[in-house]
Structure formats: structure tokens, C-alpha cells
Amino acid sequence: MPVRTKPTARQLRFGAELRRLRERAGLTSTEAAQLLGMKQAQVSNMETGRLGVSAERVRTLACQYECPDKDLVEAIAAMTGERKRGWWEEYRSILPAGLLDLAELERHGNALRTAHTSGIPGLLQTTDHAREIFHQVVPELSPPEVEHRTSFRIKRQAVLYQNGPVVPYQAIIHEAALHMRFGGRDVARQQLKHLLKLGEHPNISVLVIPFDAGGYPGAGQPIYYVHGPVPQLDTVQLDQSHGIALLDAEAQLDKYRRILDRLTALSLIETESRALIHNIIQNL
């Protein structure tokens, strides 16, 4: 199997999980190679996502590493099964790789949670709202770039309505974000109505943190938490000035789970959130 030159974020995560299995066994990559009858370079390439591995090889590795967590092993093995190119690949030479990694991450998520204090989550944006967001990017995007990013964001939203099991999605939005008028009153009004409509879907929960809730954790940074098939394979995505950051260390996952739980506790329940959104619409 040829060595990959540019592994995706999912392939990198797969390799990282193999490395963690080895490290928990207390083995160096050289010792693991000897145990498995492989070259050390092969072990390194597997653990950096540069070399594909079959599901059976994953089970063999886990057996040799004496990993007792069968659910984790099977979840990692399942990461080897997908060979079909995702829809996001058509944007490979057009958009930053981090955006494509995000779409792939969502595609394989078992549940999605997000919290925004100054904007509407991307999966809940209307086309006009999203386009206006990209018009505000610094440095300025060209008209074709704005359209590519807008179409990509709208296509990502299909994860909420795809055939098969629906993905539970919880969006926590601060009231401040609901008063932002990107694109003017008409665009803002349609965006808020869109939130109400989406909130009617059984798998979509829209919660609002009201102004009078006071302080909140997280420093106002957008948080996107993607649940994997087992908690160890969860991922946190953060928007940074230099691009997208993906976090998966155990301590990081625990931190952001607790932040989201606290933000949920500060939020109005769904019916009260809908009433607040409706009131803002009435006053636009």
C-alpha cells in the first residue's frame, strides 16, 4: 500500500489512536515493530496516518498491545472501512484543507454540540447570512471564494437531514448573537425564522443563553464538540485566527464537555428559547 503524502485529519487521528494503544502498552515504536514482525518505519507511517491499515491489522495490533477495551478497538477498526470519497473532495483544490477535515469529521460524528456567543452556528445559517459572513472576512475574499465557501457551508448542513439515522445536534447561542444584523434587517429576520423552523426538527435543539444569565465559561470562543462512537474518539473543533484547530486529548475533551454542560445549564429551555427568538423577530 503506497504511503500517503497528505493524510486527512481523520487519517491522522486514526494513526494517533494506534500510537496511543502502543504507548499504553509501554512499548517504543522499535519494540512494537519487533513484536509485530514489521519495520520500524512501517509502524511510524501507520501512526502518522501515512500508511493505510486493515481492520484485521488493527485487531492484531490491539491484541499484541493487550488492549482490554473491545469497544475502543472496534471503533478504531471501523475507521478503516470507508473508501468512498466524500462530497467535500470536490473542494480539495479550492478551500483550505481544514474546512474539508471539518466536513469529514461531521460526516462520521454520532452527535454534535456547539456553543456560540457572537454568531449563528454554521449548520444553522441561511445562504444569505452565510454569504454576508464571508464578505466580512479579513483579508477580503474574492467573489468566487465567497461563493465557494458559502456553497460549502450550505452543503455541510446535509449532515442534519441525511438518510439513515439522524444526528442529534444541540446549538447553544447567546442572545447577543441573535441581535446581530448581518446583511440588514431582512436577512436577520429570515435567519431567526430559519432557527425557529430548524428547532422543530426532533434531532435539533436550539438553546439560548439570555443576557440576564450573567457570566459564562469559555471566554466567548465558539466551541464545536463532535461525539465519536466511543468517548475516546470525541473531537473538539475551535476556530482560531490562523485556521481550524482539532483537539482530542483526554483532558481537553473533559474540559470542553464540562464547559458545554455549564452553558447548557445557563440556557433557557427550548420552549423559552423559541419564545425569546420570536420576540426578537417581532422587534426587528
C-alpha positions in Angstrom: 0.0 0.0 0.0 1.5 3.4 -1.0 2.5 5.9 1.6 0.2 9.0 1.7 1.9 12.4 1.4 -1.0 14.4 2.8 -3.2 12.4 5.2 -6.5 13.9 6.2 -7.4 14.8 9.8 -9.3 11.6 10.1 -6.3 9.6 8.9 -4.1 11.5 11.3 -6.5 10.8 14.2 -6.6 7.1 13.3 -2.8 6.9 13.4 -2.7 8.8 16.7 -5.1 6.2 18.2 -2.8 3.4 17.1 0.1 5.3 18.8 -1.9 5.7 22.0 -2.6 1.9 22.0 1.1 1.2 21.7 2.1 3.8 24.4 -0.4 2.4 26.8 1.3 -1.0 26.3 4.6 0.7 27.3 6.3 -0.1 24.0 8.5 2.0 21.8 7.9 2.0 18.1 11.1 -0.1 17.7 9.9 -2.7 20.2 6.4 -2.7 18.6 8.0 -3.4 15.2 9.9 -6.3 16.5 6.9 -7.7 18.3 4.8 -7.4 15.1 7.5 -8.6 12.7 7.5 -5.2 10.9 10.0 -2.5 10.1 10.1 0.5 12.5 9.3 2.8 9.5 6.1 0.9 8.9 5.0 1.4 12.5 5.8 5.1 12.3 3.9 5.5 9.0 0.9 3.8 10.4 1.0 6.1 13.5 1.2 9.3 11.4 -1.7 8.3 9.1 0.6 7.9 6.1 0.0 4.2 5.7 -3.4 2.5 5.4 -4.2 -0.3 7.8 -6.9 -3.0 7.5 -9.4 -3.6 10.3 -7.9 -7.0 10.9 -4.5 -5.5 11.3 -6.0 -3.1 13.9 -7.3 -6.0 15.9 -4.0 -7.8 15.7 -2.2 -4.7 16.9 -4.7 -4.3 19.8 -4.2 -8.0 20.7 -0.4 -7.7 20.7 -0.7 -4.4 22.8 -3.0 -6.3 25.2 -5.7 -3.6 24.9 -8.7 -4.7 27.0 -11.2 -2.1 25.7 -13.0 -4.0 22.9 -15.4 -1.2 22.1 -12.5 1.2 21.5 -10.7 -1.4 19.3 -13.8 -2.0 17.2 -14.4 1.8 16.9 -10.8 2.3 15.7 -11.1 -0.7 13.3 -14.3 0.8 11.8 -12.3 3.9 10.8 -10.5 1.8 8.2 -13.6 0.7 6.3 -14.6 3.8 4.3 -13.0 4.0 0.9 -15.6 6.2 -0.9 -14.5 9.8 -1.5 -16.7 12.3 0.4 -18.6 15.1 -1.3 -16.1 17.6 0.2 -13.3 16.3 -2.0 -14.6 18.4 -4.9 -13.4 21.4 -2.9 -9.9 19.9 -2.3 -8.1 22.4 -4.5 -10.4 25.3 -3.8 -10.8 25.6 0.0 -8.4 25.2 3.0 -7.9 21.6 4.0 -9.1 22.4 7.5 -12.6 23.0 6.2 -12.7 19.7 4.4 -11.5 18.0 7.6 -14.4 19.6 9.4 -16.9 18.2 6.9 -15.4 14.7 7.2 -15.5 15.0 11.0 -19.2 15.9 10.9 -19.9 13.0 8.5 -18.6 10.5 11.0 -20.0 12.1 14.2 -22.6 10.3 16.3 -23.8 13.6 17.9 -22.9 17.3 17.5 -22.8 20.0 20.2 -21.9 23.6 19.6 -21.9 26.9 21.6 -21.7 30.4 20.0 -21.8 33.7 21.8 -21.3 36.2 18.9 -22.7 34.4 15.8 -25.1 31.8 14.5 -23.6 28.3 14.1 -22.7 27.4 10.5 -25.0 24.4 10.2 -27.9 26.7 11.1 -27.2 29.6 8.8 -29.2 30.7 5.8 -27.5 31.1 2.5 -27.8 35.0 2.7 -26.5 35.1 6.2 -23.5 32.8 5.4 -22.6 34.9 2.3 -22.6 38.1 4.4 -20.3 36.4 7.0 -17.8 35.6 4.3 -18.0 39.1 2.9 -16.6 40.3 6.2 -13.6 38.0 6.2 -10.2 39.7 6.6 -8.2 39.7 4.3 -11.1 40.1 1.9 -12.2 37.1 -0.2 -12.7 37.3 -3.9 -16.3 36.9 -5.2 -15.6 33.3 -6.3 -14.1 32.5 -2.9 -17.1 33.9 -1.1 -19.4 31.7 -3.3 -17.3 28.6 -2.8 -17.3 29.0 1.0 -21.0 29.7 1.1 -21.9 26.7 -1.0 -19.6 24.5 1.0 -21.2 25.7 4.3 -24.7 25.0 3.0 -23.7 21.5 1.7 -22.3 20.7 5.2 -25.8 21.2 6.6 -27.0 18.0 4.9 -25.5 16.1 7.8 -28.5 17.1 9.9 -31.0 15.8 7.3 -29.1 12.8 5.7 -30.8 9.5 5.0 -30.4 6.9 7.7 -30.0 7.6 11.4 -30.3 11.3 12.2 -27.5 13.0 14.0 -28.5 14.7 17.3 -27.5 18.4 17.2 -27.5 20.8 20.1 -26.8 24.5 19.4 -26.3 26.9 22.4 -26.5 30.5 21.2 -26.1 33.6 23.3 -28.8 36.2 23.0 -26.2 38.7 21.8 -25.7 36.7 18.6 -29.5 36.9 17.9 -29.4 40.7 17.8 -26.6 40.8 15.2 -27.9 42.1 11.8 -25.6 40.7 9.3 -26.9 41.7 5.9 -29.5 44.1 7.3 -33.0 43.6 8.9 -34.5 41.4 6.2 -31.6 38.9 6.2 -31.5 38.9 10.1 -35.3 38.3 10.2 -35.1 35.4 7.8 -32.2 33.9 9.8 -34.1 34.0 13.0 -37.2 32.5 11.4 -34.9 29.8 10.0 -33.7 29.0 13.5 -37.3 28.5 14.7 -38.0 26.2 11.7 -34.9 24.1 12.3 -35.8 23.9 16.0 -38.9 21.9 15.0 -36.8 19.0 13.9 -36.7 16.3 16.5 -32.9 15.9 16.3 -32.1 19.7 16.5 -32.1 21.5 19.8 -31.6 25.3 19.8 -31.0 26.8 23.3 -30.5 30.5 24.1 -28.4 32.0 26.9 -30.2 35.2 27.8 -28.5 38.4 28.7 -29.6 38.2 32.3 -27.8 34.8 32.7 -24.7 36.8 33.6 -21.2 35.5 33.2 -20.4 32.2 31.4 -17.4 30.0 30.9 -15.4 29.5 27.7 -14.3 33.1 27.1 -16.8 33.6 24.3 -14.9 31.3 21.9 -17.1 29.2 19.6 -16.9 25.5 20.6 -17.8 22.6 18.4 -17.9 19.1 20.1 -18.2 16.1 17.8 -19.1 12.8 19.6 -17.5 9.7 18.2 -18.7 6.1 18.6 -16.8 5.9 21.9 -15.9 8.9 24.2 -12.2 8.4 23.5 -12.8 9.2 19.8 -14.6 12.5 20.5 -13.1 15.7 19.0 -13.3 19.4 19.8 -13.1 21.9 17.0 -12.1 25.5 17.7 -12.0 28.5 15.3 -8.6 30.2 15.5 -7.3 33.3 13.7 -4.9 31.1 11.8 -7.5 28.4 11.0 -9.3 25.4 12.5 -7.8 23.6 15.5 -8.9 20.0 16.3 -8.3 18.8 19.9 -8.6 15.2 21.1 -6.5 14.8 24.3 -8.5 13.3 27.2 -8.0 16.4 29.4 -9.1 18.7 26.6 -12.2 16.6 25.8 -13.2 16.6 29.5 -12.7 20.4 29.8 -15.0 21.2 26.9 -17.6 18.7 27.9 -17.8 20.4 31.2 -17.9 23.9 29.6 -20.8 22.8 27.3 -22.7 21.3 30.3 -22.4 24.6 32.2 -23.5 26.6 29.2 -26.5 24.3 28.8 -27.4 24.8 32.4 -27.3 28.6 31.8 -29.6 28.4 28.8 -33.3 28.7 28.6 -35.2 25.5 27.9 -36.3 25.0 24.3 -39.8 26.5 24.6 -38.4 29.6 26.4 -35.6 29.9 23.8 -38.1 29.8 21.0 -40.2 32.5 22.7 -37.2 34.7 23.0 -36.2 34.3 19.4 -39.8 35.1 18.3 -39.8 38.2 20.5 -36.6 39.4 18.8 -38.1 38.9 15.4 -41.1 40.9 16.4 -38.9 43.8 17.4 -36.7 43.9 14.3 
